[in-house]
Amino acid sequence: MANNISFYSISIIYISLLFTLTHAKCRTSCGEIPINYPFGIDDGCGSPYYRHILVCSETGGSARLKIRTPSGRYPILNVSYSDPHLLVSDPSMWTCRDGDDFRPVSRPFSLDTSTHFRLSPQNDYLFFNCSRDDVIMEARPVFCDRFPEQCDSTCDTSSFLCRHLPECDSSVLSGRSCCSYYPKRSESLRMMLKHCATYASVYWRNLGITPAFNQIPEYGIRVDFDIPVTTRCLWCEDGRKGGGTCGFDTQTQDFLCLCGKANSTTHCKGAVSAVTVTGAFVGAGVWYVRKLRSKAPVTHGVQSNDNRLF
């Protein structure tokens, strides 16, 4: 009986270890958006810094990449890895397509400050129908000349974007107020929306051309991110070393190089994979238990020092 218990105990331990160390293949795209390091939409892929933040959801037969934040889930329009940033859409914010529908925003877009994401300074925020009793709404240059110590607090009514709203003609506001203000953090955005009807975020898209006017404004929120670079990840991705995918152990969050159907702690080419090592442990454990069982004396279920495994 003791031998049987030990055999099953060892088998369970090593099989559990096998499932911990093996890993499913990482998806490399969600819809038309590529998923590269440091991101992953499968647990254990990419960097643990971005674990459980991006999600790929299937809706009506098409895949849509979204970002999880404290204020909700938001569609991701694009991801750039050369100039690391995401372009996020907040469906609750106003765009010209809404026309006269200046609906209130209950939960404006926000980021978890403990993550490696941050709002880009390339964003411009526009606020509509703000209370003049609670928000300083002035033409910024004039106000800053008169009150330089309060210049950062003003919401600029003469900003370029208020006069040239993307996708809009000049009559779309029809008497409604507009001002431009960059919130220093998410709390500032929430405070503004307590006194303004709604908001819009505009980022400046680079057209990739050399003349001076090489950017155009579009609706969306640019979120910058860091790409943690480690020597082990560079080794793992090196094509001369097998061209693996950087990932991590979901239990310990230690680095793993994902190599097809097996994992390694270094790189794919010439490395002993975690699966191979685990298989060897399982095989050795089963062989050892069988060997002990064949030599164990018959005791009719009575455990003694002669038949004790441990």
Secondary structure as a PSIPRED ss2 file (coil, helix, strand):
# PSIPRED VFORMAT (PSIPRED V4.0)

   1 M C   1.000  0.000  0.000
   2 A H   0.000  1.000  0.000
   3 N H   0.000  1.000  0.000
   4 N H   0.000  1.000  0.000
   5 I H   0.000  1.000  0.000
   6 S H   0.000  1.000  0.000
   7 F H   0.000  1.000  0.000
   8 Y H   0.000  1.000  0.000
   9 S H   0.000  1.000  0.000
  10 I H   0.000  1.000  0.000
  11 S H   0.000  1.000  0.000
  12 I H   0.000  1.000  0.000
  13 I H   0.000  1.000  0.000
  14 Y H   0.000  1.000  0.000
  15 I H   0.000  1.000  0.000
  16 S H   0.000  1.000  0.000
  17 L H   0.000  1.000  0.000
  18 L H   0.000  1.000  0.000
  19 F H   0.000  1.000  0.000
  20 T H   0.000  1.000  0.000
  21 L H   0.000  1.000  0.000
  22 T C   1.000  0.000  0.000
  23 H C   1.000  0.000  0.000
  24 A C   1.000  0.000  0.000
  25 K C   1.000  0.000  0.000
  26 C C   1.000  0.000  0.000
  27 R C   1.000  0.000  0.000
  28 T C   1.000  0.000  0.000
  29 S E   0.000  0.000  1.000
  30 C E   0.000  0.000  1.000
  31 G C   1.000  0.000  0.000
  32 E C   1.000  0.000  0.000
  33 I E   0.000  0.000  1.000
  34 P E   0.000  0.000  1.000
  35 I C   1.000  0.000  0.000
  36 N C   1.000  0.000  0.000
  37 Y C   1.000  0.000  0.000
  38 P C   1.000  0.000  0.000
  39 F C   1.000  0.000  0.000
  40 G C   1.000  0.000  0.000
  41 I C   1.000  0.000  0.000
  42 D C   1.000  0.000  0.000
  43 D C   1.000  0.000  0.000
  44 G C   1.000  0.000  0.000
  45 C E   0.000  0.000  1.000
  46 G C   1.000  0.000  0.000
  47 S C   1.000  0.000  0.000
  48 P H   0.000  1.000  0.000
  49 Y H   0.000  1.000  0.000
  50 Y H   0.000  1.000  0.000
  51 R C   1.000  0.000  0.000
  52 H C   1.000  0.000  0.000
  53 I C   1.000  0.000  0.000
  54 L E   0.000  0.000  1.000
  55 V E   0.000  0.000  1.000
  56 C E   0.000  0.000  1.000
  57 S E   0.000  0.000  1.000
  58 E E   0.000  0.000  1.000
  59 T E   0.000  0.000  1.000
  60 G C   1.000  0.000  0.000
  61 G C   1.000  0.000  0.000
  62 S E   0.000  0.000  1.000
  63 A E   0.000  0.000  1.000
  64 R E   0.000  0.000  1.000
  65 L E   0.000  0.000  1.000
  66 K E   0.000  0.000  1.000
  67 I E   0.000  0.000  1.000
  68 R E   0.000  0.000  1.000
  69 T E   0.000  0.000  1.000
  70 P C   1.000  0.000  0.000
  71 S C   1.000  0.000  0.000
  72 G E   0.000  0.000  1.000
  73 R E   0.000  0.000  1.000
  74 Y E   0.000  0.000  1.000
  75 P E   0.000  0.000  1.000
  76 I E   0.000  0.000  1.000
  77 L E   0.000  0.000  1.000
  78 N E   0.000  0.000  1.000
  79 V E   0.000  0.000  1.000
  80 S E   0.000  0.000  1.000
  81 Y C   1.000  0.000  0.000
  82 S C   1.000  0.000  0.000
  83 D C   1.000  0.000  0.000
  84 P C   1.000  0.000  0.000
  85 H E   0.000  0.000  1.000
  86 L E   0.000  0.000  1.000
  87 L E   0.000  0.000  1.000
  88 V E   0.000  0.000  1.000
  89 S C   1.000  0.000  0.000
  90 D C   1.000  0.000  0.000
  91 P C   1.000  0.000  0.000
  92 S C   1.000  0.000  0.000
  93 M C   1.000  0.000  0.000
  94 W C   1.000  0.000  0.000
  95 T C   1.000  0.000  0.000
  96 C H   0.000  1.000  0.000
  97 R H   0.000  1.000  0.000
  98 D H   0.000  1.000  0.000
  99 G C   1.000  0.000  0.000
 100 D C   1.000  0.000  0.000
 101 D C   1.000  0.000  0.000
 102 F C   1.000  0.000  0.000
 103 R C   1.000  0.000  0.000
 104 P C   1.000  0.000  0.000
 105 V C   1.000  0.000  0.000
 106 S C   1.000  0.000  0.000
 107 R C   1.000  0.000  0.000
 108 P C   1.000  0.000  0.000
 109 F C   1.000  0.000  0.000
 110 S C   1.000  0.000  0.000
 111 L C   1.000  0.000  0.000
 112 D C   1.000  0.000  0.000
 113 T C   1.000  0.000  0.000
 114 S C   1.000  0.000  0.000
 115 T C   1.000  0.000  0.000
 116 H C   1.000  0.000  0.000
 117 F E   0.000  0.000  1.000
 118 R E   0.000  0.000  1.000
 119 L E   0.000  0.000  1.000
 120 S C   1.000  0.000  0.000
 121 P C   1.000  0.000  0.000
 122 Q C   1.000  0.000  0.000
 123 N E   0.000  0.000  1.000
 124 D E   0.000  0.000  1.000
 125 Y E   0.000  0.000  1.000
 126 L E   0.000  0.000  1.000
 127 F E   0.000  0.000  1.000
 128 F E   0.000  0.000  1.000
 129 N C   1.000  0.000  0.000
 130 C C   1.000  0.000  0.000
 131 S C   1.000  0.000  0.000
 132 R C   1.000  0.000  0.000
 133 D C   1.000  0.000  0.000
 134 D C   1.000  0.000  0.000
 135 V C   1.000  0.000  0.000
 136 I C   1.000  0.000  0.000
 137 M E   0.000  0.000  1.000
 138 E E   0.000  0.000  1.000
 139 A C   1.000  0.000  0.000
 140 R H   0.000  1.000  0.000
 141 P H   0.000  1.000  0.000
 142 V H   0.000  1.000  0.000
 143 F H   0.000  1.000  0.000
 144 C H   0.000  1.000  0.000
 145 D H   0.000  1.000  0.000
 146 R H   0.000  1.000  0.000
 147 F C   1.000  0.000  0.000
 148 P H   0.000  1.000  0.000
 149 E H   0.000  1.000  0.000
 150 Q H   0.000  1.000  0.000
 151 C H   0.000  1.000  0.000
 152 D H   0.000  1.000  0.000
 153 S H   0.000  1.000  0.000
 154 T C   1.000  0.000  0.000
 155 C E   0.000  0.000  1.000
 156 D E   0.000  0.000  1.000
 157 T C   1.000  0.000  0.000
 158 S C   1.000  0.000  0.000
 159 S C   1.000  0.000  0.000
 160 F H   0.000  1.000  0.000
 161 L H   0.000  1.000  0.000
 162 C H   0.000  1.000  0.000
 163 R H   0.000  1.000  0.000
 164 H C   1.000  0.000  0.000
 165 L C   1.000  0.000  0.000
 166 P C   1.000  0.000  0.000
 167 E C   1.000  0.000  0.000
 168 C C   1.000  0.000  0.000
 169 D C   1.000  0.000  0.000
 170 S C   1.000  0.000  0.000
 171 S C   1.000  0.000  0.000
 172 V C   1.000  0.000  0.000
 173 L C   1.000  0.000  0.000
 174 S C   1.000  0.000  0.000
 175 G C   1.000  0.000  0.000
 176 R C   1.000  0.000  0.000
 177 S C   1.000  0.000  0.000
 178 C E   0.000  0.000  1.000
 179 C E   0.000  0.000  1.000
 180 S E   0.000  0.000  1.000
 181 Y C   1.000  0.000  0.000
 182 Y C   1.000  0.000  0.000
 183 P C   1.000  0.000  0.000
 184 K C   1.000  0.000  0.000
 185 R C   1.000  0.000  0.000
 186 S H   0.000  1.000  0.000
 187 E H   0.000  1.000  0.000
 188 S H   0.000  1.000  0.000
 189 L H   0.000  1.000  0.000
 190 R H   0.000  1.000  0.000
 191 M H   0.000  1.000  0.000
 192 M H   0.000  1.000  0.000
 193 L H   0.000  1.000  0.000
 194 K C   1.000  0.000  0.000
 195 H C   1.000  0.000  0.000
 196 C C   1.000  0.000  0.000
 197 A C   1.000  0.000  0.000
 198 T E   0.000  0.000  1.000
 199 Y E   0.000  0.000  1.000
 200 A E   0.000  0.000  1.000
 201 S E   0.000  0.000  1.000
 202 V E   0.000  0.000  1.000
 203 Y E   0.000  0.000  1.000
 204 W E   0.000  0.000  1.000
 205 R E   0.000  0.000  1.000
 206 N E   0.000  0.000  1.000
 207 L C   1.000  0.000  0.000
 208 G C   1.000  0.000  0.000
 209 I C   1.000  0.000  0.000
 210 T C   1.000  0.000  0.000
 211 P C   1.000  0.000  0.000
 212 A C   1.000  0.000  0.000
 213 F C   1.000  0.000  0.000
 214 N C   1.000  0.000  0.000
 215 Q E   0.000  0.000  1.000
 216 I E   0.000  0.000  1.000
 217 P E   0.000  0.000  1.000
 218 E E   0.000  0.000  1.000
 219 Y E   0.000  0.000  1.000
 220 G C   1.000  0.000  0.000
 221 I E   0.000  0.000  1.000
 222 R E   0.000  0.000  1.000
 223 V E   0.000  0.000  1.000
 224 D E   0.000  0.000  1.000
 225 F E   0.000  0.000  1.000
 226 D C   1.000  0.000  0.000
 227 I C   1.000  0.000  0.000
 228 P C   1.000  0.000  0.000
 229 V C   1.000  0.000  0.000
 230 T C   1.000  0.000  0.000
 231 T H   0.000  1.000  0.000
 232 R H   0.000  1.000  0.000
 233 C H   0.000  1.000  0.000
 234 L H   0.000  1.000  0.000
 235 W H   0.000  1.000  0.000
 236 C H   0.000  1.000  0.000
 237 E H   0.000  1.000  0.000
 238 D C   1.000  0.000  0.000
 239 G H   0.000  1.000  0.000
 240 R H   0.000  1.000  0.000
 241 K H   0.000  1.000  0.000
 242 G C   1.000  0.000  0.000
 243 G C   1.000  0.000  0.000
 244 G C   1.000  0.000  0.000
 245 T E   0.000  0.000  1.000
 246 C E   0.000  0.000  1.000
 247 G E   0.000  0.000  1.000
 248 F E   0.000  0.000  1.000
 249 D C   1.000  0.000  0.000
 250 T C   1.000  0.000  0.000
 251 Q C   1.000  0.000  0.000
 252 T C   1.000  0.000  0.000
 253 Q C   1.000  0.000  0.000
 254 D C   1.000  0.000  0.000
 255 F E   0.000  0.000  1.000
 256 L E   0.000  0.000  1.000
 257 C E   0.000  0.000  1.000
 258 L E   0.000  0.000  1.000
 259 C E   0.000  0.000  1.000
 260 G C   1.000  0.000  0.000
 261 K C   1.000  0.000  0.000
 262 A E   0.000  0.000  1.000
 263 N E   0.000  0.000  1.000
 264 S E   0.000  0.000  1.000
 265 T C   1.000  0.000  0.000
 266 T C   1.000  0.000  0.000
 267 H C   1.000  0.000  0.000
 268 C C   1.000  0.000  0.000
 269 K C   1.000  0.000  0.000
 270 G C   1.000  0.000  0.000
 271 A C   1.000  0.000  0.000
 272 V C   1.000  0.000  0.000
 273 S C   1.000  0.000  0.000
 274 A H   0.000  1.000  0.000
 275 V H   0.000  1.000  0.000
 276 T H   0.000  1.000  0.000
 277 V H   0.000  1.000  0.000
 278 T H   0.000  1.000  0.000
 279 G H   0.000  1.000  0.000
 280 A H   0.000  1.000  0.000
 281 F H   0.000  1.000  0.000
 282 V H   0.000  1.000  0.000
 283 G H   0.000  1.000  0.000
 284 A H   0.000  1.000  0.000
 285 G H   0.000  1.000  0.000
 286 V H   0.000  1.000  0.000
 287 W H   0.000  1.000  0.000
 288 Y H   0.000  1.000  0.000
 289 V H   0.000  1.000  0.000
 290 R H   0.000  1.000  0.000
 291 K H   0.000  1.000  0.000
 292 L H   0.000  1.000  0.000
 293 R H   0.000  1.000  0.000
 294 S H   0.000  1.000  0.000
 295 K H   0.000  1.000  0.000
 296 A C   1.000  0.000  0.000
 297 P C   1.000  0.000  0.000
 298 V C   1.000  0.000  0.000
 299 T C   1.000  0.000  0.000
 300 H C   1.000  0.000  0.000
 301 G C   1.000  0.000  0.000
 302 V C   1.000  0.000  0.000
 303 Q C   1.000  0.000  0.000
 304 S C   1.000  0.000  0.000
 305 N C   1.000  0.000  0.000
 306 D C   1.000  0.000  0.000
 307 N C   1.000  0.000  0.000
 308 R C   1.000  0.000  0.000
 309 L C   1.000  0.000  0.000
 310 F C   1.000  0.000  0.000
